Amino acid sequence: MKIGRAIVAGIVGGIVVIVAMIVVGVVAGTDADLCALAGAVITGREDAAAWVIGCASQVVVAVIAALVYAAVFEWIVRRAGAVVGVAIALGHVVVAGIAVGFLPVSGMVNAGMLLPGAFLEYRGWPVIVTFVLAHLAFGAIVGALYGETLHRVASARAAWHDVTTESV
């Protein structure tokens, strides 16, 4: 498994998800910022320090997810790429969306934040759609940046042998 590539891919993909959610939150006029949400869960506050802690936790989760993707690339599907990453991301987005609904809410209540619900459903349909698309983009990014797997599927094609040379 190419751990270094998986970590870099996870960081890049995680940043894309974080930025997409911040942008949709601003456009939709709601608090869809995953860093603020995670920071409130961890610290019970909604300030700059909590945001930084939440952002760090989101990047750590993205790296862990990318390592899981890498394991699936190497040992289950034995190939990587953007399409394979999106296929894996279909399951990832379901797990992530449901997990957001199960976050402990006491920290968010203490910070005065709106509760998230599954897939951040209480923030409106633009946030839900962006949440899903951002996680699918995460899969595509991780798959594309991971590159060729170390454990490849044996080719089922017939091997052509050179018959133009005379054998002795």
C-alpha positions as CSV (number, residue, x, y, z in Angstrom):
1,M,0.0,0.0,0.0
2,K,1.3,3.4,-0.9
3,I,0.7,5.1,2.5
4,G,2.3,8.4,1.6
5,R,0.3,8.9,-1.5
6,A,-2.9,7.9,0.4
7,I,-2.1,10.5,3.1
8,V,-1.5,13.3,0.5
9,A,-4.7,12.3,-1.4
10,G,-6.7,12.4,1.8
11,I,-5.4,15.8,2.7
12,V,-6.2,17.2,-0.8
13,G,-9.6,15.5,-0.9
14,G,-10.4,16.6,2.7
15,I,-9.6,20.2,1.8
16,V,-11.9,20.1,-1.2
17,V,-14.7,18.8,0.9
18,I,-14.1,21.4,3.6
19,V,-14.0,24.3,1.1
20,A,-17.1,23.1,-0.8
21,M,-19.1,22.9,2.5
22,I,-17.9,26.4,3.6
23,V,-18.9,27.9,0.2
24,V,-22.3,26.3,0.1
25,G,-22.9,27.5,3.7
26,V,-22.1,31.0,2.7
27,V,-24.2,30.8,-0.5
28,A,-27.2,29.2,1.3
29,G,-26.9,31.4,4.3
30,T,-26.5,28.6,6.8
31,D,-23.7,27.1,9.0
32,A,-22.6,24.2,6.8
33,D,-18.9,24.6,7.9
34,L,-17.7,21.1,8.8
35,C,-14.8,22.5,10.7
36,A,-17.0,24.7,12.9
37,L,-19.4,21.7,13.4
38,A,-16.6,19.4,14.5
39,G,-15.0,22.1,16.6
40,A,-18.3,22.6,18.4
41,V,-18.7,18.9,19.0
42,I,-15.2,18.6,20.4
43,T,-14.9,21.9,22.4
44,G,-18.5,23.0,23.0
45,R,-17.5,26.4,21.6
46,E,-17.8,28.3,18.4
47,D,-14.6,30.4,18.2
48,A,-11.4,30.4,16.1
49,A,-9.7,27.9,18.3
50,A,-12.6,25.5,18.1
51,W,-12.6,26.0,14.3
52,V,-8.9,25.1,14.0
53,I,-9.4,22.0,16.2
54,G,-12.4,21.0,14.1
55,C,-10.5,21.6,10.9
56,A,-7.6,19.4,12.1
57,S,-10.0,16.7,13.1
58,Q,-11.7,16.8,9.7
59,V,-8.3,16.5,8.0
60,V,-7.4,13.5,10.2
61,V,-10.7,11.8,9.4
62,A,-10.0,12.5,5.6
63,V,-6.6,10.9,5.9
64,I,-8.1,7.8,7.7
65,A,-10.8,7.6,5.0
66,A,-8.1,7.8,2.3
67,L,-6.1,5.0,4.0
68,V,-9.3,2.8,3.9
69,Y,-9.7,3.7,0.2
70,A,-6.1,2.7,-0.4
71,A,-6.7,-0.7,1.3
72,V,-9.7,-1.2,-0.8
73,F,-7.8,-0.2,-4.0
74,E,-4.9,-2.6,-3.1
75,W,-6.5,-5.6,-1.7
76,I,-10.1,-5.7,-2.8
77,V,-10.5,-4.2,-6.3
78,R,-6.8,-4.2,-7.1
79,R,-7.0,-1.0,-9.1
80,A,-7.4,2.7,-8.5
81,G,-8.5,5.7,-10.4
82,A,-11.2,8.4,-10.3
83,V,-14.0,6.1,-11.3
84,V,-13.1,3.4,-8.8
85,G,-12.8,6.2,-6.2
86,V,-16.3,7.4,-6.9
87,A,-17.6,3.9,-6.7
88,I,-16.1,3.5,-3.3
89,A,-17.3,7.0,-2.3
90,L,-20.9,5.9,-2.8
91,G,-20.7,3.8,0.3
92,H,-18.5,6.4,2.0
93,V,-21.1,9.2,1.6
94,V,-23.8,7.0,3.0
95,V,-21.8,6.2,6.1
96,A,-20.6,9.8,6.5
97,G,-24.1,11.3,6.0
98,I,-25.6,9.0,8.6
99,A,-22.7,9.5,11.0
100,V,-23.2,13.2,11.0
101,G,-26.7,12.6,12.3
102,F,-25.3,10.7,15.2
103,L,-22.8,13.3,16.3
104,P,-23.1,14.1,20.0
105,V,-25.1,17.3,20.1
106,S,-24.3,18.7,23.6
107,G,-21.3,20.6,22.3
108,M,-23.3,22.1,19.4
109,V,-26.1,23.1,21.7
110,N,-23.6,24.8,24.1
111,A,-22.1,26.7,21.1
112,G,-25.6,27.7,19.9
113,M,-25.4,25.8,16.7
114,L,-28.3,24.3,14.7
115,L,-28.3,20.5,15.1
116,P,-27.0,18.8,11.9
117,G,-29.2,15.8,11.2
118,A,-28.2,13.1,8.8
119,F,-26.5,14.5,5.7
120,L,-26.8,18.0,7.4
121,E,-30.5,17.8,6.5
122,Y,-31.6,20.8,8.7
123,R,-29.5,23.1,6.6
124,G,-31.4,22.7,3.4
125,W,-31.2,20.8,0.1
126,P,-28.3,22.8,-1.4
127,V,-26.2,21.7,1.6
128,I,-27.3,18.1,1.3
129,V,-26.5,18.0,-2.5
130,T,-23.1,19.6,-1.9
131,F,-22.4,17.2,1.0
132,V,-23.0,14.2,-1.3
133,L,-21.2,15.7,-4.4
134,A,-18.2,16.8,-2.2
135,H,-17.8,13.3,-0.8
136,L,-18.0,11.8,-4.4
137,A,-15.4,14.3,-5.4
138,F,-13.3,13.1,-2.5
139,G,-13.4,9.6,-3.8
140,A,-12.5,10.7,-7.3
141,I,-9.5,12.8,-6.0
142,V,-8.2,10.0,-3.8
143,G,-8.6,7.5,-6.6
144,A,-6.8,9.7,-9.1
145,L,-4.0,10.8,-6.8
146,Y,-3.4,7.3,-5.4
147,G,-2.2,6.1,-8.8
148,E,-1.6,2.6,-10.0
149,T,-1.9,-0.1,-7.3
150,L,0.9,-2.3,-6.2
151,H,-1.3,-5.4,-6.4
152,R,-2.7,-5.6,-9.9
153,V,-5.3,-7.9,-11.4
154,A,-3.7,-10.5,-13.6
155,S,-4.5,-9.8,-17.2
156,A,-7.1,-12.2,-18.8
157,R,-5.9,-11.3,-22.3
158,A,-3.9,-13.8,-24.3
159,A,-0.2,-13.1,-24.4
160,W,1.2,-12.8,-27.9
161,H,4.5,-14.5,-28.4
162,D,7.1,-13.4,-30.9
163,V,7.2,-16.2,-33.5
164,T,9.4,-14.3,-36.0
165,T,12.6,-15.4,-34.4
166,E,13.9,-18.8,-35.0
167,S,14.3,-21.0,-32.0
168,V,17.4,-23.1,-31.7
